[in-house]
Amino acid sequence: MTTQSNAPITGAEILVRSLAEEGVEHVFGYPGGAVLYIYDAIYKQDKFQHVLVRHEQAAVHAADAYSRSSTKIGVALVTSGPGVTNAVTGLATAYMDSIPMVVISGQVPSAAIGQDAFQECDTVGITRPCVKHNFLVKDIKDLALTIKKAFHIATTGRPGPVLVDIPKDITMHTHVFEYPKTVEMRSYKPVDKGHSGQIRKALQLLLSAERPMIYTGGGVILANAAPELNRLVDALGFPCTNTLMGLGGYRGDSDKFVGMPGMHGTYEANMAMQHSDVLIAIGARFDDRVIGNPKNFASVARKIIHIDIDPSSISKRVKVDIPIVGNVKDVLQELLAQLEASTVKPDAAALGDWWKQINEWRKKECLKFTDSDLVIKPQSVIEKICKLTDGDAFIASDVGQHQMWAAQYYRFNKPRRWVNSGGLGTMGVGLPYAMGIQMANPDATVACITGDGSIQMCIQELATCKQYDLTPKIILLNNSYLGMVRQWQQIDYGGRYSHSYSESMPDFTKLAEAYGHVGMKIEKPSDVDGALKEAFGMKDRLVFMNFITDQTENVWPMVKAGRGLTEMLLGSEDL
């Protein structure tokens, strides 16, 4: 079945109508010569809104966050040459975190490809390593089907960004519009349902465990499987940890939640991960920042169950005993059905002893910090934001110390509320992420937690926020350092702070005001509460809050690179 019109229309109009057929509501983009026919077609339509960013990188980041914070698919539009190369960082960011997204790039006319034409680059070649798939449209007859394929590939199986490169002549040629309702690709058949026998084995192993651990990642969020995960954890009574990408998959205020694992995870989460006898990994990939040194992790005998939509992720870094390939939501639904039908229950005595041990580890109070009346502690700011918003805001984060503090001290009870760059660790994403979140969730409270290094990488998007009446609250934890770099230099490089200190900082209050927003500078701990209440009370304004924070504060706990999960530094006294 197809949607068809008999009168020939231009390729640009075919593209615009194809996006409308996919239910697209917003496109983040920046015009240029190779996409002007497309922009002319956008001008004539009323099916979706185009959001004019100030840099192509921000267009892709915003589209990325649009997807992360909703079940909609983000779309970005960039021109050829420098337009698409500016977009590569955004593509790589989304690819590392498996975010479904479609990026449309313009290309020089077909006859000029390979001729070093003005603003030409090999878009397909450049982006191949950092997209799930890409296309170069060579015939206008293939354009509508290619767009359909792009959305299908981006959103099925392990999600990811898909790029469609369209030469300018394709956008000006004419053809009858015919949009397919479905698409079949012989070489692309992702599996959704897990193997029932493997799921049965997994359940038997879980129910026999004495020291079980549930370890979940971003796959739970992407599969919209948080309800199933919460039911599973509550039914079994097992401890659960969510990775940086999985925060909110299981509710953060539950006593069964032991915190985030890994390099800056909690002591109890890491010790439970390491000393478990049965570990079930759900939509997680045993990342180096989660398990530390794989040899150290493998030094403890345990049985591992791994559920993932991507078969190539299973046993990639850690050998597993029961692999289950399938969509996390589908697999958890069957696992729950088998659990409810089973007469076998977990060993209550063994589980009780396990919880006693975990609660002993909790007594370390690894996230405890010493507050101050003299200088603003960044952890305190995050805690106050969490309390003020009842843990119900959408939190966009840049990358660095502030990102880790946000993950540690803001309690996420719902999925898709925490939006950050996990795999690539991209500085500069915070503000465009906040834009994408608010476009997808216009009535939500949105906060961007950032650092003085990160915010300046895409700060021009304050203009986009002004143009489209976007009102996120910018929380700048300003220590005049590239904080995480400084922390590593302190710990591993003898305190030689090579180019991690910013000696020339802008007046962020005046800068925010220059863009038409509200600027605040907060220097005293006693002023933090009042400033936050005032800022979040201004629902219709973007408020840029410049918190001057303790320059010496580090993120603890910490597992140094190459070390195991049990080799945690809990504070400066462990150095």
N, C-alpha and C positions, 0 to 999 in steps of 0.2 A: 504494500500500500504506500502511495506517495502523495505528497501535496504538490499540485501542479498548476501552472498558469500557461496559457497558450501563446501569449504575445512574448516575443524575445525581449529580454532585459539584459543590462550590462552585468559583467562579472561582479562589479562592486555591489550592484543591487542584489545579485544572487547571494553574495556573502551576507549582506545585511538581513535579507529575508531568511537565510539559513540560521543565523543567530537567533532571530525572532522565533523560528520554529523550535529551537532548543530551549525556549523560555528564558533567554538571557534578559536580565533587567538592567545591568550596568556593564559598561566597557570602560576600562581605564586605559588611556592612551595619550599619544603625543604625535601630532601630524608631521609630515615631511613629503618630499616630492613623489616618492614611490607609492604613497598611499592616498594621494589627493583625490582620486576617483572614489575611493572608499569613503573618505571624509565627506565628499559631495553627496554620496548616497545616504550617509548618516544624517546629514543636514535635512534631507527630505523625508525622513521617517520619524515615527513617534512610538515605536515599540520598546525601545530601551534608551537609557540615558548614557551619554558619553561623559566621562569625568576627565577633564584636562589636568593631568599632573604637570610637574615642572621638570621632571627628568624620567627617562624611560625605565631606569632601575626601580623608581618608585611605583610606576605603573604595574610592573610585574609583582612587586612586593604587596601592593594593595590588592591585586587580584588573588594572590596567594592567601592573604588573611581573610578575604571574602569567602574563600572556600573553607579555610580552617574553622571559621567561626559560625558556619551555617552548613546546610546541606545543599546550597546552591554552588554553581561552578563559576569560578572567577575567570574573566576574559580580559586579555590585554591586547593592545594594538600598537605596533611600533613601525617605524619606517626602516628602510634598508640601511646597510653600512653601519655608521656609528649608532643609529637608532637600535638596531638589533644587538650590536656588541655591548651597548649599555644595558641591554636587557639580560645578558648572559648570567650576571650575578644572581638576579632574581630567579632565573630558570634553575640554576644549580642549587639555590637555596630550597626551592620547592621539590626538586628531584631528590635531594638527600633525605627529605622528610616525607616523601611519597604523597605529595599534595596534588589532587586533581585540578588541572587548570588547562586552558587553551590559550595559546599566544599566536596572534596573527602578525606576520611580518611582511612588509613590502619588499619587493625585489626589483632590480632594474629590468627593463624589457627583455623578453626571452632571447632576442637576437643579440643582445649586448652581454649576456652572461658569459663569463670567461674572457672578456675583452678588457678587463680593468676599467670598466666604465665608472663614471662619477658615482660615488657612494655605493659601490658594489663590494660585497664580500661573500665568501662561501658560507652562507648561513647554515645550510644543511651540515656541512663539514664541521663548522665551529660548534654547533649546538649538539651534535650527535652524542657526545659523552655525557651530557647533562640534561637530557630529556628522555622520557619513556619512549617516545617515537617522534619522528618529524617527517614532513612531506614537502616536496617542491611540486606545485601544481603546474603541469606542462600543457594542459588542454582545458579550456573553459568547460567542456562537457563533464570533466571530472570534479569540478569545484564543489558542487553541493554534496556529492557523495564523500569527498575528502573531508569536508567539515563534519559530516555525520560520523565518519570513522574516527575523527579526532576526538570528539566528545565521548564516543563509545570506548576508545582505548584509554582515555584519561580517567574514566570513572569506573572501570571494571577491573577485576583482578587486583593486583597491587597497584593502587592509583599512582598517578604521576603527571607531570606537565607534558603536553603535546604541542609542538610548534607546526604551523602551516605557513610556508613561504610562498607568496603569490607575486609573480612578476607583474609589472605595471600594465603590460598589454593585455593580460588575462582579465584585469579589472575593467578594461574599456571595451573588450569584445562583447558580443551579444549571443545569448542562447536562451532557449526555453527553460524556465525554472521548474525543476522537478526534484522535490526533496523526499528522500526515503524515510519511512517511519521506523524501519529496523535495518540492521546491517549484519551481514554474516561474513566473517573472514576465516578462510580455511586454516590459515597459519596461526590464528589467535583464538584459543579456546580456554580461557581461564577456568579453573575448577572452583566451585563455590562450596559444595557439600563435602564434608569430611568423611573418611572411611569409617563406617559404623563399627567395624571390628577393632580398629585402632582406638576409637573413642571408648569402646568398652574396656579395652586393656588399660587405657589411661585412668578411667574411673576406678578400676580394681586397684591399680597402683596407688592412687590418691587415698583410697579408703584404708589401705594397709599401712599408710605412712605414720611414723611416730613423730617426725619433725618436718611437717609439710610447709611449703612456702609457695605463695602465688605471686608471680612476677609478671607485670603487665606493662605494655608499651603503647606507642601511638596507634598501633593497629586496632586497639579497642575503640579509640576515638573515631578513627576513620571509618570503621565498620558500624558505627552507631550501636555498639554492643555494650555500653555502660549499664543499661538495665539488667542485662543477662549477667554481667560480671558481678554487680551488686547482689543479685540473687544467689549466685554461686558462692561468693565469699560468706554471706550471711548464713546460707544453708550448711556449709561445711564448718564454719567457725575458725577457718585458717587465717594466719597472718597474710597481709597483702601489701605489696609495694608497687608504686607506680613510678615509672621512669620520668625523666624531664618531659618527654613527649606524651606521656600517658597520664599526667596529673589531671585529676577530675574524673578519670575513668572509674575509680572507686572513690567514694566520698571521703574527703580528707579529715572530717571531724569524727570518724568512727574509731573506736578503740582497737579495731582490727587492722587499721591502717598504721603501718610502722614507719611511714615516711618515704622519702625518695631514696633510691639506692645509688651507689657509684661514687665518683670522685668527690662530690660535695653532698653526698647522701648522709642519712643519719647512721649513727653507730649501730642502733638496733636493726635497721634494715640490712646493712652490710654484714653484720654478724649472723643474722638469720639466713641471708642468702648463702653465706659460706658454709654454715653448719647444718643446713637442712639435709634430710635424707631423701626427700622427694621434692623436686622443684618443677612446677609447671610454668612454662613461659608462654604467655598469650599475647600475640601481636607485638613481640619484642625481638631484638636481634642480637643480644649479647654484645652490645657495643663496647668498645674499649673504655669509654668513660663510665660504663656501668659495672663491668666485672673486673676491671683492672687487668692484671697480667693473667692470660688464659692458663698458663702452666700452674700458677698459684691457685687459680680457681679450681682447676682439675685435680688438685692435690688431695681434696676431700672426696671420698667415695659417696656418690649420690646417684639416684635415678632421675633422668630429666625427660619431661614431656614437653614437646614444642609444637604449638599451634601457630601456623602462619599461612597466609594466602600465597606467598612466594616460595616455591620449593627450593630455590637457590639460596634462601636465607637459612634453611635448616641444616644444621651441622656445618655451617660455614666457618664459625669461629670456635664453637664448642660442640663436641660430639654428643648427640642425644640418643635416648633409648627408645622413645616412642614418638616418631614424627607424625604429625597430622596436618595434611595440606588442605586448606579450605578457608572460606570466609569465616572470620572470627565469630560473627553473630550466629551464623548457621551452625557452626561447630558447638558453640556454647549452648544453643537451644537444644541440640540433641544430647549433649552431656547432662544438662539439667533434667531432661526427660528421663534419661537412664538413671540419674541419681534419685529422682522422685519415685521411680518404679523399683528401686533396689531396697532390699531388706537389711543390707549391710550398712552399718554406721561407722563413722570414724572412731578410733580408739580414744575414748574420753579421758582415761587416765593418762595415757601417753601425751595427748594433746594438752591436758592440764599442766603436766610437767614442762612441756615445751613453752607454754605461755609464761610459766614461772621464770624460765630462763630468759625469755624475751623481756619480761618486765624488769629483770635484774639489769639487763643491758640498758633499758630505758632510764634507769637511775643515774646513768652517766650525764643525763640532761645535756646532750651534745650541742643543742642549739641555744643553750642559755648564754646570754651576753650581759655585760655590765653596762647599764644605762648611765647617762651622765647629765648633770645639770649645766655643764659648761659647753659641751659640743654636741651637735646632733649626731646620733647614731643611726646609720641607714636602716638597720634591722628594725629599729623602733618606728621609723616612718612607715615601713611596710605593714607592721602589726597594726598601726593606727588606721591605715587605709582599709585593711581587712575588717577591722571592727566597725569603721564608719559605713562601709558598704555592705555589711553583713555577709561578707564573703561571696557576694552575688554579682560583682562587676565583671566585665570583660577586661582582662589585663593583657595588654600588648607589652612586650619587652624587647629592648635591644639586647646586646650581647656583652657580657662582662660580669664583674662582681654584682652589680645591681640585679642582673638576671638570676643569679644563684640565690641572692637574698629574697627575691620575689618568690622563687620556687620553694624556698625553705619556710618562709614566714607568712605567706598568704595561703589560707586553707581553701582549696578548690573542691567543692562538693558536686559540681556539675561538669560534664564534658564540654569541650569547645570554648571554655571561658579563658583558657590560658593559651596565648598565641606568641610563640617565640621561635627563633631559628635554632634547632637542636643539632642536626647533623653537620651543617656547614659553619655554623657560628658566625653569622653575617652581621657585622656592625652596620648600623644605619637602617635596620628594618623597622624599628619601633614606631616612628611617626607614620610611615605609609601603612604599616599594619593596622594602626589605630583608625586610619582613614577607611581601609577596607572593611574592618569590623563594623564601623558605624554605618557604612553604606548598606551592609547586609542586615544590620540590627539597629534600625534608626532610632528606636525608643530606649535603647539600652544605655547603662552607665559604662563609659569606656575610659580607661586610664592607660597611659603610656608610661612605663617605668624605664628610665634611660640614664645614661651617663654623659658626662661632658664631652667625651670623645665620640661616642656613637651619635648623639643628637645632631652634631654638626655635619654628619655625612649626608643627610637628606633633609636638612633644616629648611630648604627652600619650599618644602611641601606645606609649610605654614600658609603659603599663599593659596594653595589648593583648598586647604581647610576653610580659609576665609571666603573663597569664591562659592563654595558649596555648603556653607553654614555648618561645617562639621565642628563639634564641640568636645573633643576628648580633653581630659585633664592630663597635662604633661607633668610628670613627677621626675625632675632632674635631681639625681643624687650626685651632687657636684663635689668632687674631692680634688679637682685640678690635676688628676692623674689618669692615665690609662690603667685603671685600678687592678685588673687581673694581671696585666703585664708587670706592673709594679710588684704585685704579690709574688709572682714567680721569680722576679729579679731579687727580691728580698730573700727568698727561700733557697734558690738554686744558683744565684749568680753573685753571691757575696754582697748584696745590697748595692750593686752598681746599677743605678737607675738610668740606664742608657735610653734617652729620648722617650721616656714614659711620663714626663712631667710637662704640663702645658703652662708655659710662662706668659702667654698672651691669650687671655680669655675675653670673649665679648661680654658686654653688659646684656645678659639674657633678658632682663626685664624690658630694657629699651628695645631690644631686638624683637621681642614678642609684640610690643606695642607698635613698632614700625610696620608689622604685618597686619595690624588691626585687632590684635588680641589683648587679653589681660595678662600682665606680667607681675609676678611677685618674687621677692627675695626674702628667704627665711634663714636667719642665722642663729637664732636662740632656740634651744629645746623647748622652752616654755611657750614659744609661739607656734609650735608645730600643729597642735590640735586645732587651734582657732583658725589657722590658715587653711588647713584641709577642709574644715567645715564650711568656711566661706567659699572656697573654690568649688567644692562639689555642690554647693547650694546654687551656684550660677549655672543653671541647666542649659541656658541658651548661649553660653560663651565658652570659647576655648581659653583655658587658664594655664599659663606656663609658670610652674612653680619651681623656683631655683633654690633647692635646699643645700646650704653650705654644710657639708658633712665632715666627719672625722677622717682626715687624710691617712691615718695609720691603720684603719680597720681592715681586717682580712676576713676572707670567707673560710669558716671552719664548720664542720670537719673537712679534711682534705686527704685524698689518697694521691700521692705523687705518681707521676707517669712511670709505668714499669713496675709498680708495686702491687701487692695483693690487697684484697678488701679488708683483711684483718690488720693491715699495716697503716692504720689511719693516724693522721695528726689531728688531735682534738683541739689544739690551740698552740700559741707561740711557745708555750712551755715544753712542747714536744720537739721543737727544732733542735 
